[in-house]
Each structure stands twice: as structure tokens, then as C-alpha cells.
Amino acid sequence: MSHGGQQAPASERYADGVALSAAPGRKTWRDVVAAYVGLTKPRVIELLLLTTVPVMFFAERGIPPLGLVAATVVGGALSAGSASAYNCVYDRDIDEQMRRTRRRALPRHIVSPASAVVFATVLAILSTVVLALWVNVLSAGLSLLANAFYVFVYTMVLKRRTTQNIVWGGLAGCFPALIGWTAVTNELAWTPVVLFLVVFFWTPPHTWALALRYREDYRNVDVPMLPVVKPAAEVGRQIVLYSWVMVATSLVLWPVAGTSLVYPVAALVLGAVFLVEAHRMWSRTRKTDVLSEINPMRLFHASNLYLSLLFVAVALDPLLG
């Protein structure tokens, strides 16, 4: 976002991709809007919706009603934004100290904690209403459960207490696969459960690569992410293990859902490429502990691309197969 016709410098932008005015003490309406948008972590919302909509195509075995897709997207985005805003409120103390997050709204005091809580609550209510009225009650309930799990289990309990924080806390990010399916069918089945598990096993390699890049940030605020308490080589090994299980799980969808060959071929190719990247990073961690040489962000970006293309294949399978 620009301010006064000029782009804000990189140092004045949120880690979530939202810019603020660089002038201290000045808060324009654009700053306030950007702050509230930043609370929802738009990039996280994009990723969650990317695992919702393709599953709707797969459940429909074609193109689902566009009104249903729109309602599911809006409801899902509101729910994810609510969970992120609650997370920002609870984590404002450590966000203020971490390089990656200190430009967020609460550390900058652009938004008060009380206002952020009200904002998050309104989003949660709107999300539940939208999904319940225009999608179905099951999808609304799953969305509300994911929101509560992320806030109360991951943010408040796991994140600051265990190295397994994102392993189990990541369950919240798996729910969009279930919600996309139930939005179309109004019932659960093994197919969305398989996709749920794919995202579950994908989350540790994805998050640990990012945490390895920012491990000093996490160490400084006593958040026991795996790269903080274990050597880089062990992190690399764990990433490889989860990556193999992830790829194997992705191939299970073929027999369980009875897909055409479009999906398994795509899953096999994408999985092979991802495994090569994971093994390469593990190899680098065994040789050095220098972040610039390990380059964990390469795997982080590869993980985003992998998940995106895999779920695109999920959407295309019924259309092309």
C-alpha cells in the first residue's frame, strides 16, 4: 500500500505484506485500514483458500455453483482472518521483539489490543453466519472448530511450550480441505481426510524451513521451535522424514478417491521434485550451520509451490480425467 503517493520503504512494511506510513506519530486512515488488514495475515488466508476451492471442484466432480464457492471463500477468509487477529493479540509481546513481526499493527500501536479482539470476534461471528446461512451448518461448525483450535490450543498452549507446536498446532490449517468438501456434499468422507493429512504432513517441512531462517528471532523470545532447540542437521532430517510421509499420503488419494491418472502423475512429479529439494537442504545442513549456505527459504518457497500445484491437480482431475 502506498502513502502520500510514494511507496513505503521495505523497513516500514509488515511481514504480512502490508505497508504503513514511515512517519512516527502519524496515523492516516490508510495506516489504520492497512493495520486491520495486516491483522488478518492475508498471505495465510490465500494459502488456506487454495486448499479449499480445489476440493470443492473435486467434490462436485466438475465446476461447483459459483455462489456456493463465493460464500465458502468469504466465510473461510473471515474465519482465518479472525484466528490470525486473535493470534496477533496474544502474541503481541513476542511480535514486538521479533524482526519478522515487529512491524505488525499491535507492536506499532496502530491498533489497540481491545480493538483487535473486537475486530477478531466480529470476523468470527460473520464467518459463522455466512457459512451457516449460505453454505451449511457442518461447514460453519468445522470452521469455528478450526478457529478455536488455532487460538486456544496452538497459540495459547503449544506454541511457547513444545517443539511439537506446529506439528499439532498445524491441524487448524488442515481444516479447509474438510470445509471445501462439506460445503459441496454436506458430509465427511475419506477423500477429504486424505487431503487433510497431506496438509498435516506438509506443515512441518514448510514451517521448520521458515523457522530455521528466523531461529534467532524465536530463540530471543523463548519460543521452542525445533530449529531453536535442535541442530540444523536434525531439523533437515525431520523435514525429510515428514516430506516422505507427505508424498506417500498424497498418492493414497488415487485409490481412495478413484481419481483419473491426472492426479497421481502430478502428485508423483511434484512429490519427487519436493523430495529432491528436501534432501538437498538436509545435505547442506550436515555440512554447515551457516544460514546463508543452508538457504532454508528455498525449501520454504518450494513448499508453497508444491501445495499450490498439488491442489490445482486436485481441481483439474475431474475436469481433465
C-alpha positions in Angstrom: 0.0 0.0 0.0 1.3 3.5 -0.8 1.2 6.5 1.4 1.0 10.0 0.0 1.7 8.7 -3.5 5.0 7.1 -2.5 5.8 3.5 -1.7 6.7 2.9 1.9 10.3 1.6 2.3 10.7 -2.1 2.9 11.7 -1.5 6.6 8.2 0.0 7.2 6.2 -2.9 5.9 4.5 -5.7 7.8 5.9 -9.1 7.4 2.4 -9.9 6.2 2.9 -7.7 3.2 1.0 -4.6 4.3 2.8 -1.2 4.4 2.4 1.6 6.9 3.4 5.2 6.9 7.0 5.7 7.9 6.3 9.0 9.7 6.3 8.4 13.5 3.2 9.6 15.3 1.2 10.0 12.2 -1.8 7.7 11.6 -3.8 8.2 8.4 -6.9 6.3 7.5 -4.8 4.3 5.2 -2.5 3.2 8.0 -5.5 2.1 10.1 -7.0 0.2 7.2 -3.7 -1.4 6.5 -3.2 -2.3 10.1 -6.6 -4.1 10.3 -5.9 -5.9 7.1 -2.5 -6.9 8.4 -4.1 -8.4 11.5 -5.8 -11.0 9.3 -2.5 -12.2 7.7 -3.7 -12.1 4.1 -1.0 -14.4 2.8 -2.1 -17.1 5.2 -5.7 -16.6 4.0 -4.6 -17.1 0.4 -2.9 -20.4 1.2 -5.9 -21.7 3.2 -8.3 -20.8 0.4 -6.0 -22.5 -2.1 -6.7 -25.8 -0.3 -10.5 -25.1 0.0 -11.7 -24.3 -3.5 -9.9 -27.1 -5.4 -11.5 -29.6 -3.0 -14.9 -28.1 -3.9 -14.2 -28.9 -7.6 -13.2 -32.4 -6.7 -16.3 -33.0 -4.5 -18.6 -31.6 -7.3 -16.7 -33.7 -9.9 -16.8 -30.6 -12.0 -17.5 -26.9 -11.5 -19.4 -26.2 -8.3 -22.1 -23.4 -8.1 -20.3 -20.1 -8.2 -22.5 -18.7 -5.4 -21.5 -21.6 -3.2 -17.9 -21.1 -3.9 -18.2 -17.3 -3.2 -19.9 -17.9 0.1 -17.4 -20.6 1.2 -14.5 -18.3 0.2 -15.9 -15.3 2.1 -16.8 -17.4 5.1 -13.4 -19.1 5.2 -11.5 -15.9 4.7 -13.3 -14.2 7.6 -12.7 -17.2 9.8 -9.0 -17.4 9.0 -8.7 -13.6 9.5 -10.4 -13.9 12.8 -8.0 -16.6 14.0 -5.0 -14.6 12.8 -6.2 -11.5 14.6 -6.6 -13.3 17.9 -3.1 -14.7 17.4 -1.7 -11.2 16.9 -3.3 -10.1 20.2 -2.0 -13.0 22.2 1.5 -12.9 20.7 1.9 -9.1 20.7 4.6 -9.3 23.3 6.9 -11.5 21.3 5.9 -10.0 17.9 7.3 -6.7 19.2 10.7 -8.3 19.7 10.9 -10.4 16.5 12.4 -8.9 13.4 9.9 -10.7 11.2 6.8 -9.5 13.1 7.7 -6.2 14.8 6.1 -4.1 12.0 2.7 -5.6 12.7 -0.2 -3.4 13.9 -0.1 -4.2 17.6 3.7 -3.8 18.1 3.4 -0.4 16.3 0.4 0.6 18.5 -1.7 1.4 15.4 -4.5 -0.8 16.8 -5.2 -1.4 20.5 -5.5 -4.9 21.8 -9.1 -4.3 22.8 -10.0 -3.1 19.3 -8.2 -6.1 17.8 -10.2 -8.5 20.0 -13.5 -6.8 19.0 -12.4 -7.0 15.3 -11.5 -10.7 15.6 -14.7 -11.5 17.3 -16.8 -9.7 14.7 -15.0 -11.6 11.9 -15.7 -14.9 13.7 -19.4 -14.1 14.1 -19.7 -13.0 10.5 -17.9 -16.1 9.3 -20.2 -18.4 11.2 -23.3 -16.6 9.9 -22.2 -16.6 6.3 -21.2 -20.3 6.3 -24.3 -21.4 8.3 -26.8 -19.5 6.1 -25.3 -19.8 2.6 -23.2 -23.0 2.8 -24.3 -25.4 5.6 -24.1 -25.8 9.4 -21.5 -28.6 9.2 -19.0 -26.3 7.3 -19.7 -23.5 9.7 -19.1 -25.8 12.7 -15.8 -27.1 11.2 -14.6 -23.5 10.5 -15.4 -22.4 14.1 -13.6 -25.5 15.4 -10.5 -24.7 13.4 -10.6 -21.1 14.6 -10.9 -22.2 18.3 -8.1 -24.9 17.9 -5.7 -22.4 16.4 -6.3 -19.8 19.1 -6.7 -21.9 22.3 -4.6 -25.0 21.5 -1.8 -23.7 19.2 -1.4 -20.1 20.2 -2.1 -20.3 23.9 -0.9 -23.7 24.8 1.5 -25.3 22.3 3.5 -22.5 20.7 5.5 -21.5 23.7 5.8 -24.9 25.4 6.9 -27.6 23.0 9.0 -28.3 19.9 5.9 -30.1 18.5 4.0 -26.8 18.5 3.5 -26.6 14.8 3.1 -30.3 14.3 -0.1 -30.5 16.3 -1.0 -26.8 16.1 -0.9 -27.2 12.3 -4.1 -29.2 12.5 -6.0 -26.0 12.3 -4.6 -25.3 8.9 -5.8 -28.7 7.6 -9.5 -27.9 8.1 -10.0 -26.1 4.8 -9.8 -29.4 3.0 -12.7 -30.7 5.1 -14.6 -27.5 4.7 -14.3 -27.4 0.9 -15.7 -31.0 0.8 -18.5 -30.5 3.2 -19.5 -27.2 1.5 -20.5 -29.3 -1.6 -21.6 -32.6 0.0 -22.7 -31.6 3.5 -21.0 -34.8 4.8 -17.5 -36.0 5.6 -15.7 -38.8 3.8 -12.3 -40.4 3.5 -11.3 -38.3 0.5 -11.1 -35.0 2.3 -9.4 -36.8 5.3 -6.6 -37.9 3.0 -6.1 -34.3 1.8 -6.4 -33.1 5.4 -3.4 -35.5 6.2 -1.4 -34.2 3.2 -1.6 -30.7 4.6 -0.8 -32.0 8.1 2.4 -33.7 7.0 3.3 -30.7 4.7 3.1 -28.2 7.6 6.3 -29.2 9.5 8.7 -29.0 6.5 7.1 -25.7 5.4 7.2 -24.1 8.9 10.5 -25.5 10.0 12.2 -24.1 6.9 10.9 -20.7 7.8 11.7 -21.1 11.5 15.3 -22.1 10.5 15.6 -18.9 8.7 14.4 -16.9 11.7 15.7 -19.2 14.5 17.4 -16.3 16.3 14.1 -14.5 16.5 12.5 -17.4 18.1 15.4 -18.1 20.4 15.3 -14.5 21.6 11.7 -14.8 22.7 12.0 -18.3 24.1 9.7 -20.0 21.6 11.0 -23.6 21.3 10.6 -24.1 17.6 12.5 -27.2 16.5 15.4 -25.2 14.8 15.9 -23.4 18.2 16.5 -26.5 20.3 17.9 -28.9 17.7 20.9 -28.6 15.3 20.2 -27.7 11.7 21.1 -31.2 10.6 18.4 -32.7 12.8 15.9 -30.2 11.5 16.9 -31.2 8.0 16.4 -34.9 8.9 13.0 -34.3 10.4 12.0 -32.3 7.3 13.0 -35.2 5.0 11.0 -37.7 7.1 7.8 -35.6 7.1 8.3 -34.9 3.4 8.4 -38.7 2.5 5.3 -39.3 4.5 3.6 -36.3 2.9 4.3 -37.5 -0.6 3.2 -41.1 0.2 0.0 -39.8 1.7 -0.7 -37.6 -1.4 -0.6 -40.8 -3.5 -3.1 -42.5 -1.3 -5.8 -40.2 -2.8 -5.6 -42.1 -6.1 -7.1 -45.4 -4.8 -9.2 -43.9 -2.1 -11.0 -41.3 -4.3 -10.8 -43.2 -7.6 -9.1 -40.4 -9.4 -8.0 -40.5 -13.0 -4.3 -40.6 -13.9 -4.1 -36.8 -14.0 -3.8 -36.5 -10.2 -1.3 -39.3 -9.4 1.0 -38.3 -12.2 1.0 -34.7 -11.0 1.4 -35.9 -7.3 4.3 -38.1 -8.3 6.2 -35.5 -10.2 5.6 -32.7 -7.7 6.5 -35.1 -4.8 9.7 -36.1 -6.5 10.8 -32.5 -7.0 10.0 -31.6 -3.4 11.9 -34.6 -2.0 14.9 -33.7 -4.0 14.8 -30.2 -2.5 14.3 -31.6 1.0 17.2 -33.9 0.6 19.4 -31.2 -0.8 18.7 -29.0 2.2 19.4 -31.8 4.6 22.7 -32.4 2.9 23.6 -28.7 3.3 22.7 -28.8 7.0 25.1 -31.7 7.5 27.9 -29.7 6.1 27.4 -26.3 7.7 25.3 -24.4 10.2 25.6 -21.1 8.3 22.1 -20.0 7.2 23.2 -18.3 4.0 24.7 -21.6 2.9 21.8 -23.7 4.0 19.3 -21.4 2.3 16.2 -22.7 4.0 13.9 -20.2 2.2 14.5 -22.2 -1.0 12.6 -25.1 0.5 10.0 -22.8 2.1 9.1 -21.3 -1.3 9.2 -24.8 -2.9 6.7 -26.0 -0.3 4.3 -23.2 -1.2 4.6 -24.1 -4.9 4.2 -27.8 -4.1 1.0 -27.4 -2.2 -0.5 -24.9 -4.7 0.2 -27.1 -7.7 -0.9 -30.3 -5.9 -4.3 -28.8 -5.1 -4.6 -27.4 -8.6 -4.2 -31.0 -9.8 -7.0 -32.0 -7.4 -9.3 -29.4 -9.0 -8.3 -30.4 -12.6 -8.5 -34.1 -12.2 -12.4 -34.4 -12.5 -12.3 -31.8 -15.4 -9.5 -33.4 -17.4 -9.7 -37.1 -16.3 
